[in-house]
Amino acid sequence: MVAYSGQTPVNAKDIQNTFASGGLLVKYNAAGIMITASVTDKPIGVTIDESSRDAAGTLEAAGTGTVSILPLTGVQYIKCVGGGVMKTGEALYTSQTAESDGFCHTNAANSATFVGYYFGEDGITPAAGDLIPVFCRGAHI
């Protein structure tokens, strides 16, 4: 579970993906909340835990499951691509690679959408999928 930010989560009832963990960037889609899957997607929030499970313990399918999300404001813990030394204040963007959908990264190439600034300790080298503190500047239009 992602560290609580002090904000009240929203229980999104109309999801279009299953969400395997907290800390994933999500976007609005007319069909329902989805994981960001393109560098130009405009994230509106971050999951605080995995999506709901059925009686057998399986993640519920898109259209039937729910997920709790927080808005992209304040400091949120977001999964990162990893692979580089982080510097406090470094800009972060939506992920560049399909295997890291919903993650953030320091790479702004291909018009990647700005997410926020790294707000953790200097010199940390996170692994892929680690949660990092990100000072978010709010949803981008």
N, C-alpha and C positions, 0 to 999 in steps of 0.2 A: 504494500500500500504506500502511496505517495505521502510525504509529510504534509500535514494540514496547514493551509495558508491563512486560516482565519476567515475565509470567505465561505458563504453558503453555497454548496454544490447544487447543480440543477440535475434532475433525473431525466435524461433524454430517453423518451419512450419510443421514438421512431428512428432506429439505427439501421444503417445500410451495410455495416460490417460487424463482425464480432471483434472485440477488443481484448487481447490476451494479457494486458497489464495496464497499470497506471502510467502516467507520464507521457502519453501519446498525444500528439497534436491532432485536433479534429477541425473539420470545416463544415459549413452549412451546405446542404444540397436540398433542392426542392423535394427529393424523395426521402430525405432524412439525414441525420448526422453521419458523417463518414470520416475515416482516417485521411490525413493529407497524403497524397500519392504523387504529387507533382511539385516541382520547385516553385511554380507560380501559384499554387493553391494558397488561399487566404485563410489561415487558421483563425478560429474564433475562441478556442478553448483547449483545455488539456484534460485527459481522463484522470480520475483520482484512484481508480482501481480497474480491474477487468470488468467486462460486461457480465450480465446476469447468466446464471446457469440453470439448466432444467433439473428435474428430479434425479436424473442419472448422473448429474455433475458435469454434463457437457455444456460448453458455451452455447447459449441460445442463438439461433439463426437470425440473420438480418430480417427485419420486419416483425420479429416477435420478441427480441431481447431488449434490454435497457442498459444504459451506462450512465454513470454519474460524471459530470464534467464541471470544471471551474473556468471562469473567464480568463482571458490573457491579460490580466492586470496584476500589479504587484510582483512579488517573487513567487514563481511556480517551479516545481521540479519537473524537468522535461528530459526524456531520453535523448542521448546524443550519439552521433555516429562514432565518436572516439578517434583515436589514432594520432592525436596531437597534443602538445602542451597547451593548457588553457591559461589565459591571462585575464585577470579581473578587468571587466569593462569591455572585453572583446565582443564584437557584434556576432550575432547568431542568426541563421536563416533556415528555411525549410530544407529538408534533406535532398540531396542530388541523386540518390540511388534507390531503386525499388525495394531492395532488401532492408532498407531503413525507412520505410514509409512511416510517417508520424514522428520521426526523429528531427532534431535540430543539428546544425553543422556550422562551421565557420566559413564555408565556401559560398560566396555570393554569386558565383557564375550562373549563366543562363537565366538571368533576371530572377534569382531566388527571392522569395518573400522574406523580408526582415521580420524576426520574431522578437528579439530583445537583446539584452547584454548579459554575458556571463557574470554572475555575482557571487562567485566562490573564491577559494584560495588560489593565489598565483602558483603556477608551476605544477599543477595537478595534471596527470595524463590519464583521462578516463578511458575505459574500454568501451567498445560498441555496446550500446544498450544501457550504460550507466545513467543514473539520474543525476542531473546537474542543476544547480540553482540558476534560474534565468530571470532577470528583471525585465518583465514584459511591458511593452508600451501600448498594449490594447490591440483590439482587432483592427485590421487594415482593410480599407475599402478600395 
